[in-house]
Amino acid sequence: MRVTVIGAGYVGLVTAACFADVGNSVVCVERDPARIDSLRKAQVPFHEPGLSELVARNAAAGRMRFVPEVAQGLGDAQVCFIAVGTPPLPTGQADMGQVREAAAQIGRAVSGPLVVVQKSTAPVGTVAMVQQIIDREMAARGVQHWVRVVSNPEFLKEGSAIDDFMRGDRIVLGSRDERAVTLMRQLYRPFNRNHEKIMVMDAPSSELTKYAANAMLATRISFMNELARLAEAVGADIEQVRLGIGVDQRIGSHFLYAGAGYGGSCFPKDVKALAFMAREAGLHAQLAEAVDAVNQRQKQRLFEKIAAHFAADGLKGRTFAVWGLAFKPNTDDLRDAPSIDLVEALLGAGARVRAFDPVAMDAARRLWPARQGLELVASAAEALDGADALVVVTEWLAFRSPDFDELARRLKARVVFDGRNLWDPASVRAAGLVYHGIGRGAADLKSD
Ligand SMILES: NC(=O)c1ccc[n+]([C@@H]2O[C@H](COP(=O)([O-])OP(=O)(O)OC[C@H]3O[C@@H](n4cnc5c(N)ncnc54)[C@H](O)[C@@H]3O)[C@@H](O)[C@H]2O)c1
């Protein structure tokens, strides 16, 4: 099939590359000149495991090409995906500017029958809005083509995006138009072989499904973070509690980790957008608002623990090694990452920070081009040079089993803050270190 994808970010580029890989002819439209330059050299401008190889292979085979404008990229496409950003406005509302613009560009360029697939995460009513914009633009040109907008939210996770796309749990299609749905079924057939994954529903239900999924996952995390505080207060260990509830099949063991708070480009903004959507509908999404509030507070938690530990003589002049900057492992995405709150809080308190992340160093240099007090270093070991304490913020595999004896030798204050509960407190203490985790009340009490 002939497919156009507008937006070559994490979602658009993965969508484009996966459809190209099963034999479709795909044009990627990307307006960012730096992104388009690197894509034309088959270089992926961000870190996503396996994506560079997939893009290089399909570009070399002529199944993927890159253009800067919708007018050049739409041609005689049968399907056009909108995979542009929907960042949050200060009110929490999703900023629909990029989606509106993409819709208008489609309406101005479309020259035949087309299914437009709204893949960006966007509030209920967006499919209808995109349809209206396209119809209006066609009317202004005096043309009439069969164009139908279908909702198709994306559930991939950064870090395992290709596998999630190719072998996802479900493919949700929001449309009641039979012709459009038939075409979409045909397009997704290669990813729907093992068992039926396609769910067809009305567009509003499809749009809300995406927010419901992210809000549910974020709720589990905030719930565990709230329980972690209680565990600290009453002398329980949240890791034991997690195992104790996770085996219950009604609960399940995923997304039950207490930590430094959730981040990334999706959960924070989608929970806020859900709450905004509710307000617009005259409702109060109490739970979503609480989930967001708990998370905001949790992002301060590591700093609070550090400040409390060093309360006697303060943080001024101290140096902290920070391991992990990306909002989660296997990505270089720093959007809304808890590391940002921590680094800024430490610097604000007059401390120095030596930070390392296995893949997010370029992204960190772009975020903090020259931040006084912050050194972005080349390895986890180098981060320890002259450090008083170590703080782990991202649960990269490489940080899971460090040499605690070496940490004890190198850290001046011999203390570690485990923001992801990666380590066994007893093993850390056996090396002569003070251990602070998240919600490890019983474990923390032993060290006091
Ligand atoms: N990142 C994720 O893990 C993820 C997962 C599921 C859903 N989503 C949703 O998918 C959408 C895209 O997310 P992302 O992380 O890929 O965003 P992104 O910001 O990384 O990428 C969007 C890209 O679209 C480009 N763009 C915007 N308007 C354009 C236009 N008119 N023409 C050409 N290019 C245009 C931008 O330059 C940018 O490169 C968002 O709504 C997001 O919430 C993201």
PDBQT file of the ligand as one rigid body, heavy atoms in Angstrom, charges set to zero:
ROOT
HETATM    1  N1  LIG A 501       6.628   8.814  22.507  1.00  0.00    +0.000 N 
HETATM    2  C1  LIG A 501       5.843   7.817  22.887  1.00  0.00    +0.000 C 
HETATM    3  O1  LIG A 501       6.276   6.869  23.556  1.00  0.00    +0.000 OA
HETATM    4  C2  LIG A 501       4.393   7.783  22.483  1.00  0.00    +0.000 A 
HETATM    5  C3  LIG A 501       3.653   6.600  22.634  1.00  0.00    +0.000 A 
HETATM    6  C4  LIG A 501       2.311   6.595  22.254  1.00  0.00    +0.000 A 
HETATM    7  C5  LIG A 501       1.720   7.745  21.770  1.00  0.00    +0.000 A 
HETATM    8  N2  LIG A 501       2.449   8.891  21.652  1.00  0.00    +0.000 N 
HETATM    9  C6  LIG A 501       1.791  10.074  21.114  1.00  0.00    +0.000 C 
HETATM   10  O2  LIG A 501       2.149  10.185  19.728  1.00  0.00    +0.000 OA
HETATM   11  C7  LIG A 501       2.298  11.553  19.358  1.00  0.00    +0.000 C 
HETATM   12  C8  LIG A 501       3.701  11.789  18.820  1.00  0.00    +0.000 C 
HETATM   13  O3  LIG A 501       4.630  11.517  19.854  1.00  0.00    +0.000 OA
HETATM   14  P1  LIG A 501       6.204  11.536  19.601  1.00  0.00    +0.000 P 
HETATM   15  O4  LIG A 501       6.846  11.193  20.893  1.00  0.00    +0.000 OA
HETATM   16  O5  LIG A 501       6.499  10.746  18.379  1.00  0.00    +0.000 OA
HETATM   17  O6  LIG A 501       6.389  13.097  19.290  1.00  0.00    +0.000 OA
HETATM   18  P2  LIG A 501       7.674  13.875  18.793  1.00  0.00    +0.000 P 
HETATM   19  O7  LIG A 501       7.489  15.250  19.288  1.00  0.00    +0.000 OA
HETATM   20  O8  LIG A 501       8.903  13.087  19.099  1.00  0.00    +0.000 OA
HETATM   21  O9  LIG A 501       7.533  13.872  17.198  1.00  0.00    +0.000 OA
HETATM   22  C9  LIG A 501       6.574  14.605  16.487  1.00  0.00    +0.000 C 
HETATM   23  C10 LIG A 501       7.238  15.038  15.177  1.00  0.00    +0.000 C 
HETATM   24  O10 LIG A 501       6.258  15.594  14.308  1.00  0.00    +0.000 OA
HETATM   25  C11 LIG A 501       6.868  16.636  13.582  1.00  0.00    +0.000 C 
HETATM   26  N3  LIG A 501       5.790  17.481  13.006  1.00  0.00    +0.000 N 
HETATM   27  C12 LIG A 501       4.862  18.196  13.687  1.00  0.00    +0.000 A 
HETATM   28  N4  LIG A 501       4.006  18.788  12.810  1.00  0.00    +0.000 NA
HETATM   29  C13 LIG A 501       4.410  18.437  11.573  1.00  0.00    +0.000 A 
HETATM   30  C14 LIG A 501       3.936  18.729  10.269  1.00  0.00    +0.000 A 
HETATM   31  N5  LIG A 501       2.848  19.490  10.057  1.00  0.00    +0.000 N 
HETATM   32  N6  LIG A 501       4.611  18.231   9.212  1.00  0.00    +0.000 NA
HETATM   33  C15 LIG A 501       5.703  17.458   9.393  1.00  0.00    +0.000 A 
HETATM   34  N7  LIG A 501       6.192  17.141  10.607  1.00  0.00    +0.000 NA
HETATM   35  C16 LIG A 501       5.542  17.614  11.684  1.00  0.00    +0.000 A 
HETATM   36  C17 LIG A 501       7.748  17.323  14.599  1.00  0.00    +0.000 C 
HETATM   37  O11 LIG A 501       8.764  18.098  13.979  1.00  0.00    +0.000 OA
HETATM   38  C18 LIG A 501       8.312  16.121  15.359  1.00  0.00    +0.000 C 
HETATM   39  O12 LIG A 501       9.531  15.662  14.805  1.00  0.00    +0.000 OA
HETATM   40  C19 LIG A 501       1.965  12.365  20.613  1.00  0.00    +0.000 C 
HETATM   41  O13 LIG A 501       0.612  12.714  20.574  1.00  0.00    +0.000 OA
HETATM   42  C20 LIG A 501       2.219  11.377  21.731  1.00  0.00    +0.000 C 
HETATM   43  O14 LIG A 501       1.455  11.653  22.866  1.00  0.00    +0.000 OA
HETATM   44  C21 LIG A 501       3.781   8.923  21.982  1.00  0.00    +0.000 A 
ENDROOT
TORSDOF 0
